[in-house]
Amino acid sequence: MKNKKEIALVYNNINRYKACRLSKYLIGLTVNGYNLFELKVKYMSNKRWTLTFLFLIILFLYVFIQFIWTSKQMEETVEALDKRVSLHEEPPHFILIAQEFDNPYWRKVEKGAQDAAKKFQVEVEYVAPLRTSIEEQIKLLEKAIASKVDGIIVQSLDEEAFTPIINKAISKNIPIITIDTDAKASRRLSYIGTDNFAAGQLLGKTVVDMTTGQHKIGVIIGSESSDNQQERLDGFLSVIKQHPRLEVVEVQASNISRIQASIQADIMLRKYPDISVMVGTSALDAIGMTVAVKNLQRSDIQIFGFDDVEETLLAIKKGEITATIIQKPYEMGFIAVQLMSKHLQGQPIPNVYFTSSKKVDASNVQMEVTP
Ligand code: BGC
């Protein structure tokens, strides 16, 4: 093999043979004893290799850059598509089954639930019988299960009647949360509402604290079949029994209707004219009682009630109702939706969430702003 200098020198001579561009003319030609054809082939193939190598590197870089750029583009496209899909995805759909559609207490539960729905980006459908009815509520529950909603929030008016249906929903993977009234024996995920026995005790304690001397008491509960009303009554009686100066002479039900509460109060006061304390355990009972008391012109009667619907707070300000035990219906609705959403995201939720209750009378009624 000749050294590089020699080869370059000889190759320069090839330029003299420009006329012989085609390699075949070089065959047989020699310069300074070198075969020109062999030299050209060798020189050209070295050059070609370098060019080919350079070309390959550039090609590789080009393909590589293209690949990176395309992958990035694809990633961005997929991301954008994902976003678009999630924007158009239907939000989870919950059904809230109340006791009575237009009851002011349940409207507060609904308000809390709808506010939470906005916050947690879910949809809440509020349904209820026009007038309280276990059969109607059960039909609504069955319908919600059949339409495969993402979650059901229901007041369980009657534990025995509701438990098998709640369990059916759970076995079909439809989560159920009870609200306001629990079905403890069922497989519901959680109960959100008042500790009703404790709230009944607080009502009893309030009557004890705000009365003096002997009293006969007439009680009106919301419903005989409703567990929350029974628990409140039990809590109330457990306290009253400890005070011999107080005696419950009759218990009737209003069917959560203010008209029925007024009718029952009227009948009771005529039957027991010596009743001097009347107690109601659901939202509209005390308001109904005020009507009967006014009609009978019995200004000597003290009325104790439940909940903070506007008319009750107004009646406390006017001195027509002595005190009420308030619950947190707005909070119940809000928390039920919040916990249902959490559950759908795979987060654990508590088995029982007691919302608070407290006494409101003339001393603190001013501070009560109800959402
Ligand atoms: C009870 C509810 C009931 C409502 C009726 C509330 O005190 O907690 O169960 O539906 O009163 O007005």
Boltz pocket constraint, residues with backbone or C-beta under 6 A from the ligand:
constraints:
  - pocket:
      binder: B
      contacts: [[A, 99], [A, 100], [A, 103], [A, 105], [A, 180], [A, 181], [A, 222], [A, 228], [A, 256], [A, 281], [A, 282], [A, 283], [A, 284], [A, 306], [A, 307]]
      max_distance: 6.0
